[in-house]
Amino acid sequence: MKRNILILLVLFSMPVLAQKRARELGIKIGVLPTGPLNAITDVGGVKVGQVTLREGADVRTGVTAIIPHDGNIFQAKVPAAIYIGNGFGKLTGYSQVEELGSIETPILLTNTLSVPTVADAIIDWTLGQQGNENVRSLNPVVGDTNDGFLNDIRGRHVRKEHVLNALAQAQNGPVAEGNVGAGTGTVCFNFKGGIGTASRKLPANLGGYTVGVLVQTNFGGVLKVNGVPVGEELGKFAFKESLDKTSDGSCMIVMATDAPLDARNLKRLAKRAIMGMAQTGGIASNGSGDYVIVFSTANRMLHEIPERTFGATYLHNDAISPLFLAVIESTEEAIINSLVMAQTMEGTQGHKVEELPKEQLLDIMRKYGRLK
Protein backbone atom coordinates (compact mmCIF):
# COMPACT_ATOMS: atom_id res chain seq x y z
CA MET A 1 0.00 0.00 0.00
CA LYS A 2 1.36 3.37 -0.93
CA ARG A 3 2.21 5.42 2.11
CA ASN A 4 1.12 9.00 2.40
CA ILE A 5 4.22 10.85 3.48
CA LEU A 6 4.06 14.51 4.36
CA ILE A 7 7.15 16.09 2.91
CA LEU A 8 7.83 19.64 3.99
CA LEU A 9 10.12 21.34 1.53
CA VAL A 10 11.62 24.07 3.63
CA LEU A 11 12.08 27.26 1.65
CA PHE A 12 14.31 29.90 3.12
CA SER A 13 11.82 32.76 2.86
CA MET A 14 9.45 30.77 5.04
CA PRO A 15 9.12 32.10 8.62
CA VAL A 16 9.37 29.52 11.40
CA LEU A 17 6.19 30.37 13.32
CA ALA A 18 6.77 32.63 16.33
CA GLN A 19 10.27 31.44 17.13
CA LYS A 20 12.97 34.10 17.40
CA ARG A 21 16.70 33.81 16.87
CA ALA A 22 19.11 34.55 19.72
CA ARG A 23 19.76 38.15 18.67
CA GLU A 24 16.05 38.80 18.26
CA LEU A 25 15.65 37.69 21.87
CA GLY A 26 18.33 40.16 22.98
CA ILE A 27 21.15 37.59 23.31
CA LYS A 28 24.23 39.03 21.61
CA ILE A 29 27.06 36.52 21.44
CA GLY A 30 30.62 37.69 20.83
CA VAL A 31 32.19 40.95 19.71
CA LEU A 32 32.56 40.60 15.94
CA PRO A 33 29.84 41.82 13.53
CA THR A 34 27.66 39.28 11.77
CA GLY A 35 27.08 39.03 8.04
CA PRO A 36 23.83 40.49 6.63
CA LEU A 37 21.89 37.24 7.16
CA ASN A 38 23.89 35.92 10.10
CA ALA A 39 23.99 32.61 8.23
CA ILE A 40 26.35 30.33 6.34
CA THR A 41 24.90 31.75 3.12
CA ASP A 42 26.62 35.08 3.89
CA VAL A 43 29.65 33.42 2.28
CA GLY A 44 29.22 34.24 -1.40
CA GLY A 45 28.01 31.39 -3.61
CA VAL A 46 27.07 29.03 -0.76
CA LYS A 47 23.58 27.54 -0.97
CA VAL A 48 21.51 25.50 1.49
CA GLY A 49 18.57 23.22 0.73
CA GLN A 50 16.46 21.23 3.17
CA VAL A 51 13.76 18.58 3.09
CA THR A 52 11.83 17.83 6.27
CA LEU A 53 10.02 14.50 6.69
CA ARG A 54 7.14 14.17 9.15
CA GLU A 55 4.71 11.27 8.91
CA GLY A 56 2.20 10.21 11.53
CA ALA A 57 3.62 9.65 14.98
CA ASP A 58 6.89 8.06 13.96
CA VAL A 59 8.78 9.84 11.16
CA ARG A 60 10.78 12.87 12.31
CA THR A 61 13.83 13.24 10.11
CA GLY A 62 15.17 14.88 6.95
CA VAL A 63 18.07 16.09 4.84
CA THR A 64 20.13 19.28 4.78
CA ALA A 65 22.36 20.05 1.78
CA ILE A 66 25.18 22.61 1.65
CA ILE A 67 26.46 23.45 -1.84
CA PRO A 68 29.82 25.31 -1.94
CA HIS A 69 29.35 27.05 -5.30
CA ASP A 70 27.16 27.19 -8.41
CA GLY A 71 29.51 25.36 -10.75
CA ASN A 72 30.46 21.74 -11.24
CA ILE A 73 31.97 20.97 -7.83
CA PHE A 74 33.69 17.79 -9.01
CA GLN A 75 35.49 19.63 -11.81
CA ALA A 76 36.21 22.69 -9.63
CA LYS A 77 36.79 21.33 -6.14
CA VAL A 78 37.09 23.54 -3.06
CA PRO A 79 39.96 23.45 -0.53
CA ALA A 80 38.66 21.72 2.57
CA ALA A 81 39.44 19.98 5.83
CA ILE A 82 37.64 17.85 8.41
CA TYR A 83 38.38 17.81 12.13
CA ILE A 84 37.12 15.07 14.46
CA GLY A 85 36.20 16.28 17.94
CA ASN A 86 34.91 12.85 18.93
CA GLY A 87 34.61 10.10 16.36
CA PHE A 88 31.47 8.17 17.36
CA GLY A 89 29.81 8.96 14.03
CA LYS A 90 29.24 7.73 10.51
CA LEU A 91 30.78 10.54 8.48
CA THR A 92 31.39 9.42 4.89
CA GLY A 93 34.25 10.82 2.82
CA TYR A 94 36.71 11.73 5.57
CA SER A 95 39.84 9.91 4.39
CA GLN A 96 40.01 11.45 0.92
CA VAL A 97 39.43 14.96 2.27
CA GLU A 98 42.19 14.35 4.82
CA GLU A 99 44.54 13.04 2.15
CA LEU A 100 43.90 15.50 -0.71
CA GLY A 101 42.61 18.59 1.10
CA SER A 102 39.55 19.14 -1.09
CA ILE A 103 35.81 18.46 -1.34
CA GLU A 104 34.26 17.53 -4.69
CA THR A 105 30.53 17.13 -3.89
CA PRO A 106 27.90 19.00 -1.91
CA ILE A 107 27.93 18.29 1.83
CA LEU A 108 24.84 16.47 3.08
CA LEU A 109 23.53 15.95 6.61
CA THR A 110 20.93 13.37 7.66
CA ASN A 111 20.26 10.67 10.28
CA THR A 112 22.70 7.88 11.09
CA LEU A 113 21.06 4.98 9.25
CA SER A 114 20.32 7.06 6.14
CA VAL A 115 23.96 7.94 5.38
CA PRO A 116 24.37 5.21 2.69
CA THR A 117 21.17 6.24 0.90
CA VAL A 118 22.20 9.90 0.92
CA ALA A 119 25.70 9.08 -0.34
CA ASP A 120 24.21 7.02 -3.18
CA ALA A 121 21.98 9.95 -4.14
CA ILE A 122 24.91 12.38 -4.22
CA ILE A 123 26.75 9.96 -6.52
CA ASP A 124 23.73 9.93 -8.87
CA TRP A 125 23.51 13.75 -8.76
CA THR A 126 27.21 14.25 -9.45
CA LEU A 127 27.49 11.66 -12.23
CA GLY A 128 24.51 13.27 -13.91
CA GLN A 129 26.11 16.71 -14.18
CA GLN A 130 27.31 17.91 -17.55
CA GLY A 131 31.05 17.43 -17.82
CA ASN A 132 31.14 14.37 -15.56
CA GLU A 133 30.33 11.79 -18.24
CA ASN A 134 33.68 10.04 -17.78
CA VAL A 135 33.88 10.20 -13.96
CA ARG A 136 34.52 6.77 -12.42
CA SER A 137 35.43 7.74 -8.88
CA LEU A 138 34.11 10.40 -6.51
CA ASN A 139 34.00 11.11 -2.81
CA PRO A 140 30.56 11.98 -1.37
CA VAL A 141 30.69 13.78 1.99
CA VAL A 142 27.77 12.90 4.28
CA GLY A 143 27.47 13.61 8.00
CA ASP A 144 24.92 12.42 10.52
CA THR A 145 23.43 12.55 13.97
CA ASN A 146 21.22 9.88 15.50
CA ASP A 147 17.60 11.08 15.74
CA GLY A 148 16.31 7.70 16.95
CA PHE A 149 14.66 9.03 20.12
CA LEU A 150 12.03 10.97 18.16
CA ASN A 151 12.31 9.29 14.77
CA ASP A 152 11.67 5.72 13.61
CA ILE A 153 15.29 5.55 12.50
CA ARG A 154 15.19 1.83 11.71
CA GLY A 155 12.52 2.54 9.10
CA ARG A 156 15.12 4.46 7.03
CA HIS A 157 12.52 6.82 5.64
CA VAL A 158 14.96 9.10 3.82
CA ARG A 159 15.00 8.17 0.15
CA LYS A 160 17.00 9.29 -2.86
CA GLU A 161 14.29 11.61 -4.10
CA HIS A 162 14.40 13.51 -0.81
CA VAL A 163 18.13 14.11 -1.24
CA LEU A 164 17.72 15.23 -4.84
CA ASN A 165 14.89 17.51 -3.74
CA ALA A 166 17.06 19.13 -1.09
CA LEU A 167 19.76 19.76 -3.69
CA ALA A 168 17.22 21.17 -6.13
CA GLN A 169 15.74 23.45 -3.45
CA ALA A 170 19.14 24.86 -2.42
CA GLN A 171 19.41 28.61 -2.62
CA ASN A 172 21.15 31.66 -1.24
CA GLY A 173 19.40 33.76 1.38
CA PRO A 174 18.02 33.11 4.87
CA VAL A 175 18.30 29.55 6.21
CA ALA A 176 15.42 27.90 8.05
CA GLU A 177 16.39 26.73 11.54
CA GLY A 178 15.08 24.52 14.33
CA ASN A 179 12.92 21.49 13.47
CA VAL A 180 13.89 21.33 9.81
CA GLY A 181 15.93 19.15 7.49
CA ALA A 182 18.47 16.95 9.21
CA GLY A 183 17.60 18.62 12.52
CA THR A 184 13.94 17.60 12.51
CA GLY A 185 14.26 14.88 15.14
CA THR A 186 17.35 15.92 17.10
CA VAL A 187 17.76 16.58 20.84
CA CYS A 188 20.28 18.98 22.39
CA PHE A 189 21.06 19.46 26.10
CA ASN A 190 17.85 17.49 26.81
CA PHE A 191 15.85 20.12 24.93
CA LYS A 192 14.72 20.08 21.30
CA GLY A 193 17.69 20.67 19.04
CA GLY A 194 17.84 21.16 15.30
CA ILE A 195 19.50 23.17 12.55
CA GLY A 196 21.16 26.46 13.44
CA THR A 197 23.35 28.92 11.59
CA ALA A 198 25.36 32.11 12.16
CA SER A 199 28.15 34.12 10.58
CA ARG A 200 30.81 36.71 11.26
CA LYS A 201 32.31 39.30 8.91
CA LEU A 202 35.71 40.66 9.79
CA PRO A 203 36.32 44.42 9.60
CA ALA A 204 38.15 45.61 6.49
CA ASN A 205 41.38 46.20 8.40
CA LEU A 206 41.37 42.50 9.39
CA GLY A 207 40.76 41.32 5.84
CA GLY A 208 36.98 41.71 5.51
CA TYR A 209 36.55 37.94 5.26
CA THR A 210 33.34 36.12 6.15
CA VAL A 211 32.92 32.90 8.13
CA GLY A 212 29.58 31.10 8.10
CA VAL A 213 28.57 28.07 10.19
CA LEU A 214 25.66 25.64 10.02
CA VAL A 215 25.09 23.07 12.77
CA GLN A 216 22.97 19.96 13.30
CA THR A 217 22.71 19.72 17.11
CA ASN A 218 22.05 16.43 18.87
CA PHE A 219 24.42 16.42 21.86
CA GLY A 220 24.52 16.97 25.60
CA GLY A 221 26.38 18.53 28.48
CA VAL A 222 25.62 21.49 30.76
CA LEU A 223 23.99 24.25 28.70
CA LYS A 224 25.51 27.72 28.79
CA VAL A 225 24.10 30.65 26.84
CA ASN A 226 26.53 33.50 26.35
CA GLY A 227 28.40 32.35 29.45
CA VAL A 228 25.29 32.02 31.61
CA PRO A 229 24.76 28.59 33.31
CA VAL A 230 21.25 28.11 31.93
CA GLY A 231 21.27 24.32 32.31
CA GLU A 232 22.13 24.58 35.99
CA GLU A 233 19.55 27.29 36.59
CA LEU A 234 16.86 25.16 34.93
CA GLY A 235 18.04 22.07 36.79
CA LYS A 236 18.34 20.14 33.55
CA PHE A 237 21.79 18.91 32.61
CA ALA A 238 23.90 15.79 32.09
CA PHE A 239 24.78 13.66 35.12
CA LYS A 240 22.48 15.69 37.40
CA GLU A 241 21.35 12.63 39.33
CA SER A 242 23.31 9.67 38.04
CA LEU A 243 25.83 8.54 35.47
CA ASP A 244 23.42 8.16 32.57
CA LYS A 245 23.63 8.66 28.82
CA THR A 246 21.94 12.07 28.65
CA SER A 247 25.18 13.65 27.44
CA ASP A 248 25.57 11.36 24.44
CA GLY A 249 24.69 12.46 20.94
CA SER A 250 26.41 14.27 18.10
CA CYS A 251 27.05 17.66 16.59
CA MET A 252 27.75 18.20 12.91
CA ILE A 253 29.38 21.55 12.17
CA VAL A 254 29.73 22.72 8.56
CA MET A 255 31.74 25.87 8.00
CA ALA A 256 32.36 28.03 4.93
CA THR A 257 34.69 30.99 4.46
CA ASP A 258 35.79 33.23 1.63
CA ALA A 259 39.23 33.64 3.20
CA PRO A 260 41.94 32.19 0.91
CA LEU A 261 43.07 29.28 3.06
CA ASP A 262 44.70 25.97 2.22
CA ALA A 263 43.69 22.66 3.82
CA ARG A 264 46.23 23.05 6.63
CA ASN A 265 44.85 26.36 7.85
CA LEU A 266 41.28 25.24 7.23
CA LYS A 267 41.88 22.41 9.67
CA ARG A 268 43.17 24.95 12.17
CA LEU A 269 39.86 26.80 11.78
CA ALA A 270 37.95 23.55 12.21
CA LYS A 271 39.65 22.89 15.55
CA ARG A 272 38.41 26.24 16.87
CA ALA A 273 34.81 25.29 16.09
CA ILE A 274 35.01 22.69 18.85
CA MET A 275 35.94 25.55 21.18
CA GLY A 276 32.71 27.25 20.17
CA MET A 277 30.80 24.07 20.93
CA ALA A 278 32.49 23.95 24.34
CA GLN A 279 31.34 27.52 25.02
CA THR A 280 27.75 26.21 24.95
CA GLY A 281 28.53 23.49 27.50
CA GLY A 282 28.99 20.58 25.10
CA ILE A 283 31.42 17.94 26.35
CA ALA A 284 32.03 15.72 23.28
CA SER A 285 31.04 12.63 25.24
CA ASN A 286 32.02 9.03 24.55
CA GLY A 287 28.93 8.43 22.41
CA SER A 288 29.11 11.71 20.53
CA GLY A 289 30.03 12.10 16.86
CA ASP A 290 31.37 15.64 16.67
CA TYR A 291 32.77 16.59 13.27
CA VAL A 292 33.72 19.90 11.70
CA ILE A 293 33.69 20.12 7.90
CA VAL A 294 35.18 23.36 6.56
CA PHE A 295 35.81 24.67 3.06
CA SER A 296 37.00 27.85 1.39
CA THR A 297 35.32 29.41 -1.64
CA ALA A 298 38.31 31.63 -2.44
CA ASN A 299 40.16 29.18 -4.68
CA ARG A 300 39.28 26.25 -6.92
CA MET A 301 41.23 23.03 -7.31
CA LEU A 302 40.58 22.03 -10.91
CA HIS A 303 40.13 18.33 -11.63
CA GLU A 304 42.01 18.64 -14.91
CA ILE A 305 44.83 21.09 -15.52
CA PRO A 306 47.02 21.48 -18.63
CA GLU A 307 50.23 21.95 -16.62
CA ARG A 308 51.93 19.92 -13.90
CA THR A 309 51.85 22.80 -11.46
CA PHE A 310 49.36 25.48 -10.44
CA GLY A 311 49.47 28.51 -8.18
CA ALA A 312 47.12 30.14 -5.70
CA THR A 313 47.26 32.96 -3.16
CA TYR A 314 46.80 32.02 0.50
CA LEU A 315 46.43 33.99 3.69
CA HIS A 316 49.55 34.28 5.84
CA ASN A 317 49.58 32.46 9.18
CA ASP A 318 49.99 35.74 11.05
CA ALA A 319 46.69 37.03 9.64
CA ILE A 320 44.54 34.07 10.66
CA SER A 321 43.81 34.73 14.35
CA PRO A 322 40.76 36.98 13.70
CA LEU A 323 39.25 34.08 11.75
CA PHE A 324 39.73 31.83 14.78
CA LEU A 325 37.59 34.20 16.85
CA ALA A 326 35.01 34.42 14.06
CA VAL A 327 34.73 30.62 14.00
CA ILE A 328 34.31 30.32 17.77
CA GLU A 329 31.63 33.00 17.90
CA SER A 330 29.74 31.72 14.84
CA THR A 331 29.68 28.15 16.12
CA GLU A 332 28.48 29.16 19.57
CA GLU A 333 25.70 31.34 18.16
CA ALA A 334 24.64 28.76 15.56
CA ILE A 335 24.17 26.17 18.32
CA ILE A 336 22.13 28.56 20.44
CA ASN A 337 20.04 29.49 17.39
CA SER A 338 19.30 25.80 16.82
CA LEU A 339 17.89 25.62 20.34
CA VAL A 340 15.84 28.82 20.47
CA MET A 341 14.39 28.18 16.99
CA ALA A 342 13.37 24.59 17.78
CA GLN A 343 9.91 23.71 19.04
CA THR A 344 8.50 21.02 21.29
CA MET A 345 8.08 17.77 19.38
CA GLU A 346 6.41 14.41 19.94
CA GLY A 347 7.71 11.43 18.04
CA THR A 348 8.02 7.68 17.84
CA GLN A 349 6.94 5.49 20.79
CA GLY A 350 5.24 8.51 22.36
CA HIS A 351 8.54 10.23 23.11
CA LYS A 352 8.33 13.97 23.66
CA VAL A 353 11.08 16.57 23.87
CA GLU A 354 10.31 20.05 25.14
CA GLU A 355 11.77 23.16 23.58
CA LEU A 356 14.06 25.41 25.58
CA PRO A 357 11.63 27.54 27.66
CA LYS A 358 12.13 31.06 26.30
CA GLU A 359 10.60 33.09 29.14
CA GLN A 360 12.67 31.25 31.72
CA LEU A 361 15.73 31.62 29.51
CA LEU A 362 15.24 35.39 29.29
CA ASP A 363 14.63 35.67 33.04
CA ILE A 364 17.90 33.84 33.69
CA MET A 365 19.78 36.03 31.20
CA ARG A 366 18.40 39.14 32.94
CA LYS A 367 19.45 37.76 36.32
CA TYR A 368 23.04 37.55 35.09
CA GLY A 369 22.89 40.89 33.28
CA ARG A 370 23.47 39.30 29.87
CA LEU A 371 20.33 40.39 28.02
CA LYS A 372 20.80 43.23 25.60
Secondary structure as the mmCIF struct_conf table of DSSP 4:
data_model
#
loop_
_struct_conf.conf_type_id
_struct_conf.id
_struct_conf.beg_label_comp_id
_struct_conf.beg_label_asym_id
_struct_conf.beg_label_seq_id
_struct_conf.end_label_comp_id
_struct_conf.end_label_asym_id
_struct_conf.end_label_seq_id
STRN STRN1 LEU A 6 VAL A 10
TURN_TY1_P TURN_TY1_P1 PHE A 12 SER A 13
BEND BEND1 MET A 14 MET A 14
TURN_TY1_P TURN_TY1_P2 LEU A 17 ALA A 18
TURN_TY1_P TURN_TY1_P3 ALA A 22 ALA A 22
HELX_RH_3T_P HELX_RH_3T_P1 ARG A 23 LEU A 25
TURN_TY1_P TURN_TY1_P4 GLY A 26 GLY A 26
BEND BEND2 GLY A 30 LEU A 32
HELX_LH_PP_P HELX_LH_PP_P1 PRO A 33 GLY A 35
BEND BEND3 PRO A 36 ALA A 39
HELX_RH_3T_P HELX_RH_3T_P2 ILE A 40 ASP A 42
BEND BEND4 VAL A 43 VAL A 43
TURN_TY1_P TURN_TY1_P5 GLY A 44 GLY A 45
STRN STRN2 LYS A 47 GLU A 55
TURN_TY1_P TURN_TY1_P6 GLY A 56 ASP A 58
STRN STRN3 VAL A 59 ILE A 67
BEND BEND5 ASP A 70 GLY A 71
TURN_TY1_P TURN_TY1_P7 ILE A 73 GLN A 75
STRN STRN4 ALA A 76 GLY A 87
BEND BEND6 GLY A 89 GLY A 89
STRN STRN5 THR A 92 THR A 92
BEND BEND7 GLY A 93 GLY A 93
HELX_RH_AL_P HELX_RH_AL_P1 TYR A 94 LEU A 100
STRN STRN6 SER A 102 ILE A 103
BEND BEND8 THR A 105 THR A 105
STRN STRN7 ILE A 107 ASN A 111
HELX_RH_3T_P HELX_RH_3T_P3 THR A 112 SER A 114
HELX_RH_AL_P HELX_RH_AL_P2 VAL A 115 LEU A 127
TURN_TY1_P TURN_TY1_P8 GLY A 128 GLY A 128
BEND BEND9 GLN A 129 GLN A 129
TURN_TY1_P TURN_TY1_P9 GLN A 130 GLY A 131
TURN_TY1_P TURN_TY1_P10 GLU A 133 ASN A 134
STRN STRN8 VAL A 141 THR A 145
TURN_TY1_P TURN_TY1_P11 GLY A 148 LEU A 150
BEND BEND10 ASN A 151 ASN A 151
HELX_RH_3T_P HELX_RH_3T_P4 ILE A 153 GLY A 155
HELX_RH_AL_P HELX_RH_AL_P3 LYS A 160 GLN A 169
STRN STRN9 GLN A 171 GLN A 171
BEND BEND11 ASN A 172 GLY A 173
STRN STRN10 GLY A 178 GLY A 178
BEND BEND12 ASN A 179 VAL A 180
HELX_RH_3T_P HELX_RH_3T_P5 GLY A 181 GLY A 183
TURN_TY1_P TURN_TY1_P12 THR A 184 GLY A 185
STRN STRN11 VAL A 187 CYS A 188
TURN_TY1_P TURN_TY1_P13 PHE A 189 ASN A 190
STRN STRN12 PHE A 191 LYS A 192
STRN STRN13 ILE A 195 LYS A 201
HELX_RH_3T_P HELX_RH_3T_P6 ALA A 204 LEU A 206
TURN_TY1_P TURN_TY1_P14 GLY A 207 GLY A 207
STRN STRN14 THR A 210 ASN A 218
STRN STRN15 GLY A 221 GLY A 221
STRN STRN16 VAL A 225 VAL A 225
TURN_TY1_P TURN_TY1_P15 ASN A 226 GLY A 227
STRN STRN17 VAL A 228 VAL A 228
HELX_RH_AL_P HELX_RH_AL_P4 VAL A 230 LEU A 234
TURN_TY1_P TURN_TY1_P16 GLY A 235 GLY A 235
TURN_TY1_P TURN_TY1_P17 ALA A 238 PHE A 239
BEND BEND13 LYS A 240 LEU A 243
BEND BEND14 LYS A 245 LYS A 245
TURN_TY1_P TURN_TY1_P18 THR A 246 SER A 247
STRN STRN18 SER A 250 THR A 257
BEND BEND15 ALA A 259 ALA A 259
HELX_RH_AL_P HELX_RH_AL_P5 ALA A 263 GLN A 279
TURN_TY1_P TURN_TY1_P19 THR A 280 GLY A 281
STRN STRN19 GLY A 282 GLY A 282
TURN_TY1_P TURN_TY1_P20 ASN A 286 GLY A 287
STRN STRN20 GLY A 289 SER A 296
BEND BEND16 THR A 297 ALA A 298
STRN STRN21 MET A 301 LEU A 302
BEND BEND17 HIS A 303 GLU A 304
BEND BEND18 PRO A 306 ARG A 308
HELX_RH_3T_P HELX_RH_3T_P7 ASN A 317 ALA A 319
HELX_RH_AL_P HELX_RH_AL_P6 SER A 321 VAL A 340
TURN_TY1_P TURN_TY1_P21 MET A 341 MET A 341
STRN STRN22 MET A 345 GLU A 346
HELX_RH_3T_P HELX_RH_3T_P8 THR A 348 GLY A 350
STRN STRN23 LYS A 352 VAL A 353
HELX_LH_PP_P HELX_LH_PP_P2 GLU A 354 LEU A 356
HELX_RH_AL_P HELX_RH_AL_P7 LYS A 358 LYS A 367
TURN_TY1_P TURN_TY1_P22 TYR A 368 GLY A 369
#
